[in-house]
Amino acid sequence: MEELQVYLELDRSQQHD
């Protein structure tokens, strides 16, 4: 279930705008 963690990281990276 690491896919969820990757999704969360991506979401956080996108918010770094």
Buried (B, 14 or more C-beta within 10 A) or exposed (E): EEEEEEEEEEEEEEEEE
